[in-house]
């Protein structure tokens, strides 16, 4: 049985080397939203699985955090996942995956809220607009006649 302070280790959870601070990949189940593992950013190979009753509850739980680096949606219904992705307040949202850019340094990466980076967006990053397109057309004409 799970209380507000502990979940169950479904897989992993052991240190890789005796006395080490490094843990093997871990899956936690029977977690609650009150637990630190669900409320803080975990920079490690850990995933916590939590149940919900309604779609709105799932979105509310996902957004109820002071952090927003990355989110992932796991489902067989990709069209529903795309709708959810637009409602989740995170720097990146993956569908049936957990990484946004696989260490491609040229891709934009950053979070929102306390996970955010204060930066001026690069001009060539999404979202593209008619204004940006016209700017680039004029720039190309100036540069290349």
Secondary structure, DSSP 8 states (H G I E B T S, - for coil): --BTTB-EEEE--SBSSTT-S-B--EEEES--TTSHHHHS---SSEEE----SSHHHHHHHHH-SSEESEEEE--S-HHHHHHHHHHS-SSEEEES-S-SSTT-TTS---BEETTB------TTSSS--HHHHHHHHHHHHHHH-
